[in-house]
Amino acid sequence: MEERVYEKIRELRLHNKMTLKDLAEKTGLSVGFLSQVERGISSMTIVSLSKIAKALGVNLKDLVDVEVRKSFVNRKDSQILLRMERSFTNYIRLNGEFDDRKMEPLILRVKPNTIDAEECQHEGEEFYYVIKGRAVFLIEDQEYIVGEGESIHYPSRLKHKTLNRENEELVMLNVTVPLIF
């Protein structure tokens, strides 16, 4: 993803004759946060971007130019890296592409000392396996520390966010249901 996504959000909002307040009400995100997103000065999670896309009446892939290919195998040299400017997390899509796909497997690479992750809450469930580093998951104000070789699985309807308090990059396998892209 590139900075262009911020421009697309503003263009679509204006095209739909929506105010920032209208978009905030439809997404559950604050007006201030959305304003910062549109100006490209705030990072956001894929979940927030997905909420914005839904409220604007488009698919997430319409905002981020995700390549669609029909294949069960996702070769290393064709994996899609999703990165937003000013975001602390890079996402690598691992899924195959076929009709009626239900889960979203990703590799997340979280920069060191990331402590201001955005809190999320949405339908579905999330599974994380820590490949490198140590993650802190805040779920309903309860803190869970998950290290290399360990995993966590929880319902996404609970308020949650992920932090990397370590001085090294955090790398995790993430599988989310329902689909993001």
GROMACS elastic network, one bead per residue, 0.5 to 0.9 nm:
[ bonds ]
;  ai    aj funct       b0    kb
    1     4     6  0.77865   500
    1     5     6  0.69719   500
    1    63     6  0.85828   500
    1    64     6  0.53981   500
    1    65     6  0.74670   500
    1    66     6  0.84179   500
    1    81     6  0.79650   500
    1    82     6  0.50884   500
    1    84     6  0.50985   500
    1    85     6  0.78036   500
    2     5     6  0.61762   500
    2     6     6  0.84473   500
    2    64     6  0.76513   500
    2    82     6  0.83986   500
    2    83     6  0.67132   500
    2    84     6  0.54333   500
    2    85     6  0.62134   500
    3     6     6  0.57946   500
    3     7     6  0.73944   500
    3    40     6  0.68967   500
    3    84     6  0.65604   500
    3    85     6  0.58257   500
    3    86     6  0.89621   500
    4     7     6  0.51794   500
    4     8     6  0.62781   500
    4     9     6  0.87951   500
    4    40     6  0.89993   500
    4    63     6  0.85482   500
    4    64     6  0.83622   500
    5     9     6  0.62704   500
    5    10     6  0.88421   500
    5    38     6  0.86218   500
    5    40     6  0.88127   500
    5    63     6  0.57283   500
    5    64     6  0.62045   500
    5    84     6  0.82542   500
    6     9     6  0.52894   500
    6    10     6  0.65901   500
    6    11     6  0.87791   500
    6    37     6  0.62020   500
    6    39     6  0.67731   500
    6    40     6  0.58002   500
    6    63     6  0.87778   500
    7    10     6  0.52864   500
    7    11     6  0.61266   500
    7    12     6  0.85994   500
    7    38     6  0.64396   500
    7    39     6  0.79071   500
    7    40     6  0.81990   500
    8    11     6  0.50378   500
    8    12     6  0.60133   500
    8    13     6  0.84230   500
    8    38     6  0.85535   500
    8    63     6  0.64995   500
    9    12     6  0.52866   500
    9    13     6  0.60746   500
    9    14     6  0.86296   500
    9    37     6  0.85244   500
    9    38     6  0.65809   500
    9    52     6  0.77657   500
    9    53     6  0.79303   500
    9    56     6  0.80802   500
    9    63     6  0.74433   500
   10    13     6  0.50854   500
   10    14     6  0.61480   500
   10    15     6  0.84392   500
   10    38     6  0.57783   500
   10    39     6  0.86939   500
   11    14     6  0.52872   500
   11    15     6  0.59993   500
   11    16     6  0.85879   500
   12    16     6  0.60635   500
   12    17     6  0.85151   500
   12    18     6  0.87326   500
   12    56     6  0.65833   500
   12    57     6  0.89334   500
   12    58     6  0.89623   500
   13    16     6  0.51718   500
   13    17     6  0.62838   500
   13    18     6  0.53197   500
   13    19     6  0.71890   500
   13    20     6  0.79399   500
   13    23     6  0.75850   500
   13    56     6  0.64554   500
   14    18     6  0.58216   500
   14    19     6  0.74403   500
   15    18     6  0.76720   500
   16    56     6  0.72542   500
   16    57     6  0.89138   500
   18    21     6  0.78427   500
   18    22     6  0.56401   500
   18    23     6  0.65408   500
   18    56     6  0.88172   500
   19    22     6  0.50489   500
   19    23     6  0.64061   500
   19    24     6  0.85582   500
   20    23     6  0.50775   500
   20    24     6  0.60163   500
   20    25     6  0.86160   500
   20    30     6  0.87664   500
   20    31     6  0.57344   500
   20    32     6  0.86037   500
   20    34     6  0.68631   500
   20    35     6  0.70676   500
   21    25     6  0.61979   500
   21    26     6  0.87033   500
   21    30     6  0.80974   500
   21    31     6  0.57638   500
   22    25     6  0.52360   500
   22    26     6  0.63859   500
   22    27     6  0.87582   500
   22    31     6  0.88230   500
   23    26     6  0.51521   500
   23    27     6  0.61141   500
   23    28     6  0.82617   500
   23    29     6  0.80146   500
   23    30     6  0.88653   500
   23    31     6  0.78575   500
   23    34     6  0.80627   500
   23    52     6  0.74656   500
   23    55     6  0.67075   500
   23    56     6  0.78390   500
   24    27     6  0.52386   500
   24    28     6  0.55186   500
   24    30     6  0.54379   500
   24    31     6  0.54867   500
   24    33     6  0.88479   500
   24    34     6  0.71760   500
   24    52     6  0.87761   500
   25    28     6  0.54718   500
   25    29     6  0.72502   500
   25    30     6  0.81314   500
   25    31     6  0.86682   500
   26    29     6  0.81093   500
   26    51     6  0.82239   500
   26    52     6  0.81620   500
   26    54     6  0.87646   500
   26    55     6  0.57343   500
   26    56     6  0.89185   500
   27    30     6  0.84471   500
   27    48     6  0.79273   500
   27    51     6  0.54833   500
   27    52     6  0.61009   500
   27    54     6  0.82051   500
   27    55     6  0.63036   500
   28    51     6  0.83835   500
   29    32     6  0.85492   500
   29    33     6  0.68397   500
   29    34     6  0.69643   500
   29    48     6  0.78315   500
   29    51     6  0.87384   500
   29    52     6  0.87950   500
   30    33     6  0.52154   500
   30    34     6  0.62783   500
   30    35     6  0.85937   500
   31    34     6  0.51539   500
   31    35     6  0.60632   500
   31    36     6  0.86443   500
   32    35     6  0.50942   500
   32    36     6  0.62892   500
   32    37     6  0.86678   500
   33    36     6  0.51430   500
   33    37     6  0.62117   500
   33    38     6  0.87503   500
   33    42     6  0.72775   500
   34    38     6  0.61908   500
   34    39     6  0.86149   500
   34    42     6  0.85401   500
   35    38     6  0.52256   500
   35    39     6  0.63472   500
   35    40     6  0.86875   500
   35    41     6  0.88336   500
   35    42     6  0.87822   500
   36    39     6  0.51078   500
   36    40     6  0.61422   500
   36    41     6  0.52448   500
   36    42     6  0.52550   500
   36    43     6  0.85425   500
   37    41     6  0.60239   500
   37    42     6  0.50813   500
   37    43     6  0.68879   500
   37    44     6  0.75022   500
   38    41     6  0.77861   500
   38    42     6  0.83949   500
   39    42     6  0.78380   500
   40    43     6  0.77408   500
   40    85     6  0.79111   500
   40    86     6  0.80127   500
   41    85     6  0.88869   500
   41    86     6  0.72549   500
   42    85     6  0.88605   500
   42    86     6  0.66485   500
   42    87     6  0.78098   500
   43    84     6  0.74024   500
   43    85     6  0.72885   500
   43    86     6  0.52508   500
   43    88     6  0.74574   500
   43   117     6  0.87492   500
   43   118     6  0.85856   500
   44    47     6  0.80791   500
   44    48     6  0.62202   500
   44    49     6  0.68471   500
   44    84     6  0.82138   500
   44    86     6  0.85406   500
   44    87     6  0.64929   500
   44    88     6  0.88051   500
   44   117     6  0.81777   500
   44   118     6  0.68599   500
   45    48     6  0.52781   500
   45    49     6  0.63343   500
   45    50     6  0.85737   500
   45    87     6  0.78196   500
   45    89     6  0.81298   500
   45   117     6  0.80268   500
   45   118     6  0.68391   500
   45   119     6  0.89227   500
   45   120     6  0.83964   500
   46    50     6  0.60169   500
   46    51     6  0.86627   500
   46    60     6  0.88957   500
   46    91     6  0.89016   500
   46   180     6  0.76351   500
   47    51     6  0.63261   500
   47    52     6  0.87329   500
   47   120     6  0.71141   500
   47   121     6  0.85302   500
   47   122     6  0.80091   500
   47   180     6  0.74876   500
   48    51     6  0.50330   500
   48    52     6  0.62571   500
   48    53     6  0.86336   500
   48   118     6  0.86470   500
   48   120     6  0.75652   500
   49    52     6  0.50770   500
   49    53     6  0.61789   500
   49    54     6  0.86667   500
   49    60     6  0.71460   500
   49    63     6  0.85728   500
   50    53     6  0.50748   500
   50    54     6  0.62092   500
   50    55     6  0.86379   500
   50    59     6  0.77797   500
   50    60     6  0.55526   500
   50   180     6  0.67125   500
   50   181     6  0.83816   500
   51    54     6  0.51748   500
   51    55     6  0.61879   500
   51    56     6  0.86177   500
   51    60     6  0.86552   500
   52    55     6  0.51235   500
   52    56     6  0.61512   500
   52    57     6  0.86311   500
   52    58     6  0.87641   500
   52    60     6  0.83841   500
   53    56     6  0.50908   500
   53    57     6  0.62077   500
   53    58     6  0.51990   500
   53    59     6  0.57897   500
   53    60     6  0.53902   500
   53    61     6  0.87728   500
   53    62     6  0.81411   500
   53    63     6  0.72217   500
   54    57     6  0.50616   500
   54    58     6  0.57953   500
   54    59     6  0.65640   500
   54    60     6  0.75599   500
   55    58     6  0.77404   500
   56    59     6  0.87323   500
   58    61     6  0.82423   500
   58    62     6  0.63688   500
   58    63     6  0.78586   500
   59    62     6  0.52965   500
   59    63     6  0.72317   500
   59   181     6  0.76315   500
   60    63     6  0.54007   500
   60    64     6  0.65755   500
   60    65     6  0.85268   500
   60    66     6  0.84549   500
   60   180     6  0.71955   500
   60   181     6  0.59368   500
   61    64     6  0.50973   500
   61    65     6  0.54139   500
   61    66     6  0.50480   500
   61    67     6  0.80787   500
   61    68     6  0.89305   500
   61   180     6  0.87916   500
   61   181     6  0.58872   500
   62    65     6  0.57247   500
   62    66     6  0.74755   500
   63    66     6  0.82959   500
   64    82     6  0.81878   500
   66    80     6  0.79216   500
   66    82     6  0.84907   500
   66   181     6  0.78580   500
   67    80     6  0.79594   500
   68    97     6  0.72376   500
   69    96     6  0.82725   500
   69    97     6  0.60945   500
   69    98     6  0.85260   500
   70    96     6  0.73772   500
   70    98     6  0.59425   500
   70    99     6  0.89287   500
   71    74     6  0.72020   500
   71    96     6  0.54993   500
   71    97     6  0.52151   500
   71    98     6  0.68365   500
   72    95     6  0.77201   500
   72    97     6  0.59822   500
   72    98     6  0.71379   500
   73    94     6  0.87665   500
   73    95     6  0.77802   500
   73    96     6  0.55371   500
   73    97     6  0.82942   500
   74    77     6  0.84347   500
   74    78     6  0.66454   500
   74    79     6  0.63048   500
   74    93     6  0.85622   500
   74    94     6  0.60986   500
   74    95     6  0.64492   500
   74    96     6  0.58262   500
   74    97     6  0.86674   500
   75    78     6  0.53353   500
   75    79     6  0.63086   500
   75    94     6  0.86280   500
   76    79     6  0.54871   500
   76    94     6  0.89131   500
   77    80     6  0.88273   500
   79    92     6  0.65932   500
   79    93     6  0.61599   500
   79    94     6  0.66210   500
   79    95     6  0.89233   500
   80    91     6  0.81923   500
   80    92     6  0.56256   500
   80    93     6  0.54756   500
   80    94     6  0.79259   500
   81    90     6  0.69766   500
   81    91     6  0.57311   500
   81    93     6  0.66182   500
   82    90     6  0.59076   500
   82    92     6  0.61101   500
   82    93     6  0.76701   500
   83    86     6  0.89388   500
   83    87     6  0.72157   500
   83    88     6  0.89046   500
   83    89     6  0.71701   500
   83    91     6  0.64349   500
   83    92     6  0.87172   500
   84    87     6  0.53231   500
   84    88     6  0.84045   500
   84    89     6  0.80398   500
   84    90     6  0.74611   500
   85    88     6  0.86245   500
   87    90     6  0.75334   500
   88   109     6  0.82973   500
   88   110     6  0.57677   500
   88   111     6  0.54645   500
   88   112     6  0.85171   500
   88   114     6  0.67068   500
   88   117     6  0.80666   500
   89   108     6  0.64473   500
   89   109     6  0.55109   500
   89   111     6  0.63949   500
   89   114     6  0.89979   500
   90   107     6  0.81271   500
   90   108     6  0.57656   500
   90   109     6  0.51589   500
   90   110     6  0.66141   500
   90   111     6  0.85528   500
   91   106     6  0.62532   500
   91   107     6  0.57175   500
   91   109     6  0.65602   500
   91   110     6  0.89264   500
   92   105     6  0.86745   500
   92   106     6  0.54108   500
   92   108     6  0.65675   500
   92   109     6  0.82989   500
   93    96     6  0.89989   500
   93   104     6  0.79052   500
   93   105     6  0.64966   500
   93   107     6  0.67348   500
   94   104     6  0.79002   500
   94   105     6  0.54624   500
   94   106     6  0.53892   500
   94   107     6  0.72607   500
   95   101     6  0.89918   500
   95   103     6  0.81995   500
   95   104     6  0.64873   500
   95   105     6  0.56872   500
   95   106     6  0.75197   500
   96   101     6  0.84450   500
   97   101     6  0.73383   500
   98   101     6  0.60305   500
  101   104     6  0.83320   500
  101   179     6  0.77159   500
  102   176     6  0.88400   500
  102   177     6  0.64149   500
  102   178     6  0.59948   500
  102   179     6  0.59931   500
  103   175     6  0.65277   500
  103   176     6  0.56778   500
  103   178     6  0.58015   500
  103   179     6  0.54229   500
  103   180     6  0.84517   500
  104   174     6  0.78851   500
  104   175     6  0.53598   500
  104   177     6  0.62682   500
  104   178     6  0.71100   500
  104   179     6  0.52282   500
  104   180     6  0.65026   500
  104   181     6  0.76205   500
  105   173     6  0.72358   500
  105   174     6  0.56343   500
  105   176     6  0.64421   500
  105   177     6  0.89738   500
  106   172     6  0.82119   500
  106   173     6  0.58748   500
  106   174     6  0.50884   500
  106   175     6  0.62605   500
  106   176     6  0.82617   500
  107   171     6  0.69554   500
  107   172     6  0.55974   500
  107   174     6  0.60075   500
  107   175     6  0.87452   500
  108   170     6  0.77817   500
  108   171     6  0.56258   500
  108   172     6  0.51910   500
  108   173     6  0.63980   500
  108   174     6  0.69267   500
  109   169     6  0.66982   500
  109   170     6  0.56909   500
  109   172     6  0.67247   500
  110   113     6  0.87984   500
  110   114     6  0.73297   500
  110   163     6  0.83899   500
  110   164     6  0.68744   500
  110   168     6  0.89117   500
  110   169     6  0.56930   500
  110   171     6  0.64208   500
  110   172     6  0.84363   500
  111   114     6  0.61568   500
  111   164     6  0.72877   500
  111   167     6  0.86223   500
  111   168     6  0.72337   500
  111   170     6  0.65918   500
  112   164     6  0.60224   500
  112   165     6  0.67415   500
  112   166     6  0.57029   500
  112   170     6  0.69431   500
  113   163     6  0.78546   500
  113   164     6  0.53518   500
  113   166     6  0.54168   500
  113   167     6  0.58408   500
  113   168     6  0.76450   500
  113   169     6  0.83798   500
  114   117     6  0.68870   500
  114   162     6  0.88306   500
  114   163     6  0.57485   500
  114   165     6  0.60646   500
  114   166     6  0.81649   500
  115   162     6  0.83305   500
  115   163     6  0.53283   500
  115   164     6  0.63606   500
  115   165     6  0.63952   500
  116   119     6  0.89778   500
  116   162     6  0.89918   500
  116   163     6  0.73869   500
  117   161     6  0.62201   500
  117   162     6  0.63666   500
  117   163     6  0.62999   500
  118   160     6  0.85617   500
  118   161     6  0.62571   500
  118   162     6  0.82416   500
  119   138     6  0.87194   500
  119   159     6  0.65298   500
  119   160     6  0.54538   500
  119   162     6  0.81750   500
  120   156     6  0.79550   500
  120   157     6  0.84866   500
  120   158     6  0.81270   500
  120   159     6  0.56308   500
  120   160     6  0.53289   500
  120   161     6  0.61683   500
  121   156     6  0.58734   500
  121   157     6  0.51058   500
  121   158     6  0.57679   500
  121   160     6  0.64271   500
  121   161     6  0.88664   500
  122   125     6  0.86482   500
  122   155     6  0.87538   500
  122   156     6  0.54064   500
  122   158     6  0.75909   500
  122   159     6  0.81863   500
  123   155     6  0.76613   500
  123   156     6  0.56182   500
  123   157     6  0.50907   500
  123   158     6  0.87934   500
  123   177     6  0.82582   500
  123   178     6  0.75881   500
  124   154     6  0.89566   500
  124   155     6  0.60381   500
  124   156     6  0.51940   500
  124   157     6  0.66739   500
  124   176     6  0.73298   500
  124   177     6  0.51429   500
  124   178     6  0.56285   500
  125   153     6  0.73241   500
  125   154     6  0.57396   500
  125   157     6  0.76177   500
  125   175     6  0.84053   500
  125   176     6  0.59207   500
  125   177     6  0.54071   500
  125   178     6  0.75140   500
  126   152     6  0.81504   500
  126   153     6  0.56312   500
  126   154     6  0.56314   500
  126   155     6  0.63565   500
  126   156     6  0.61503   500
  126   174     6  0.70463   500
  126   175     6  0.58673   500
  126   177     6  0.65560   500
  127   151     6  0.72463   500
  127   152     6  0.57972   500
  127   154     6  0.67188   500
  127   155     6  0.89832   500
  127   173     6  0.80114   500
  127   174     6  0.55373   500
  127   175     6  0.51152   500
  127   176     6  0.63953   500
  127   177     6  0.89402   500
  128   150     6  0.84309   500
  128   151     6  0.54111   500
  128   152     6  0.53806   500
  128   153     6  0.64453   500
  128   172     6  0.62782   500
  128   173     6  0.55178   500
  128   175     6  0.65865   500
  128   176     6  0.87511   500
  129   146     6  0.84205   500
  129   147     6  0.87220   500
  129   148     6  0.78306   500
  129   149     6  0.67358   500
  129   150     6  0.58490   500
  129   152     6  0.67373   500
  129   153     6  0.88843   500
  129   171     6  0.87529   500
  129   172     6  0.54569   500
  129   173     6  0.50477   500
  129   174     6  0.65681   500
  129   175     6  0.89123   500
  130   133     6  0.69452   500
  130   134     6  0.70526   500
  130   135     6  0.73871   500
  130   146     6  0.69735   500
  130   147     6  0.60653   500
  130   149     6  0.56720   500
  130   150     6  0.57958   500
  130   151     6  0.62179   500
  130   152     6  0.87793   500
  130   170     6  0.77122   500
  130   171     6  0.62457   500
  130   173     6  0.64748   500
  130   174     6  0.87618   500
  131   134     6  0.88385   500
  131   147     6  0.82197   500
  131   148     6  0.53236   500
  131   149     6  0.60944   500
  131   150     6  0.81997   500
  131   170     6  0.77989   500
  131   171     6  0.54160   500
  131   172     6  0.51811   500
  131   173     6  0.69699   500
  132   147     6  0.77028   500
  132   148     6  0.53454   500
  132   149     6  0.80319   500
  132   168     6  0.87814   500
  132   169     6  0.74982   500
  132   170     6  0.55605   500
  132   172     6  0.68831   500
  133   146     6  0.87792   500
  133   147     6  0.62651   500
  133   148     6  0.58633   500
  133   164     6  0.82720   500
  133   166     6  0.73232   500
  133   168     6  0.66940   500
  133   169     6  0.65452   500
  133   171     6  0.65952   500
  133   172     6  0.85564   500
  134   145     6  0.69589   500
  134   146     6  0.57045   500
  134   148     6  0.63048   500
  134   164     6  0.68746   500
  134   165     6  0.79368   500
  134   166     6  0.69282   500
  134   168     6  0.88981   500
  134   169     6  0.89634   500
  134   170     6  0.64596   500
  134   171     6  0.86353   500
  135   144     6  0.81527   500
  135   145     6  0.57908   500
  135   146     6  0.52173   500
  135   147     6  0.63568   500
  135   148     6  0.87446   500
  135   162     6  0.68243   500
  135   163     6  0.59896   500
  135   164     6  0.53655   500
  135   165     6  0.74948   500
  135   166     6  0.82389   500
  135   170     6  0.69505   500
  135   171     6  0.89270   500
  135   172     6  0.87049   500
  136   143     6  0.66650   500
  136   144     6  0.56780   500
  136   146     6  0.63553   500
  136   147     6  0.87933   500
  136   161     6  0.83953   500
  136   162     6  0.57334   500
  136   163     6  0.50243   500
  136   164     6  0.62832   500
  136   165     6  0.74463   500
  137   142     6  0.80551   500
  137   143     6  0.57896   500
  137   144     6  0.50782   500
  137   145     6  0.63903   500
  137   146     6  0.76788   500
  137   152     6  0.87270   500
  137   160     6  0.70014   500
  137   161     6  0.58980   500
  137   163     6  0.63716   500
  137   164     6  0.89935   500
  138   141     6  0.56063   500
  138   142     6  0.54966   500
  138   144     6  0.63896   500
  138   145     6  0.88602   500
  138   159     6  0.79822   500
  138   160     6  0.53738   500
  138   161     6  0.53780   500
  138   162     6  0.63378   500
  138   163     6  0.79506   500
  139   142     6  0.52153   500
  139   143     6  0.65285   500
  139   144     6  0.77111   500
  139   154     6  0.86114   500
  139   158     6  0.64715   500
  139   159     6  0.56837   500
  139   161     6  0.67964   500
  139   162     6  0.87542   500
  140   143     6  0.84458   500
  140   158     6  0.60846   500
  140   159     6  0.51495   500
  140   160     6  0.62934   500
  141   159     6  0.79628   500
  141   160     6  0.79762   500
  144   152     6  0.85819   500
  146   149     6  0.84461   500
  146   150     6  0.58497   500
  146   151     6  0.64824   500
  146   152     6  0.72038   500
  147   150     6  0.54933   500
  147   151     6  0.78856   500
  148   151     6  0.83771   500
  148   172     6  0.88591   500
  154   157     6  0.87571   500
  154   158     6  0.80723   500
  155   158     6  0.61644   500
  156   159     6  0.72390   500
  156   160     6  0.74118   500
  156   176     6  0.87838   500
  156   177     6  0.87951   500
  157   160     6  0.84951   500
  163   166     6  0.89743   500
  164   167     6  0.82576   500
  164   168     6  0.83744   500
  164   169     6  0.78366   500
  164   170     6  0.65489   500
  165   168     6  0.86195   500
  166   169     6  0.75367   500
  166   170     6  0.79773   500
  176   179     6  0.67679   500
  176   180     6  0.78735   500
  177   180     6  0.80155   500
